[in-house]
Amino acid sequence: MQPHGVDVLYLVLGAVDTPARSREGIVDSAAMPVADPNDIAQLGLANLPNGPVCVPDYLVPAFEQLSAMPRREAAKMMSDMLRMSLPS
């Protein structure tokens, strides 16, 4: 999209403290930091011209670990982590 003057950024969000998250009763865990939505928005806007991917510093170790795993294994791990955070 660059020839059209459009910047595109894949922003790795992780867990973000949103109203939907609160409504669903998702439990915070030390294993999965929860970001402030304003911080994530500012990070995305600040890094828009630096794409194609932006990973918040606190997520880099997990992102690198998942990126090194076979896709199926990484998807299962992420699914398991999400399942643990949902209310019983």
C-alpha positions, 0 to 999 in steps of 0.5 A: 500500500506504500505507493498509495501513501498508506502505512500498514502495521501488524501490532501484536497486542497480547492482552489489553484491558478492554471493556469486553475483557471486563464484561467476560470476567477474564482473569489476569495472570502473572504469566500474561501481562495486561496492557493499557489500551491507551499505551497500545494505541500510542505504541501503534501510532508511534510505530506506524511508519516502522512496520510491518510488525511491532511487538511491545517490548514486554511481549518480545520473549513470548513472541520469539518463543512462539515464532520459533515453534511449529505453527500447530504447537504454538496455536495450541499453547496460545489456546491453552493460555487463553482457556486458563484466563477464561472464567470457569 
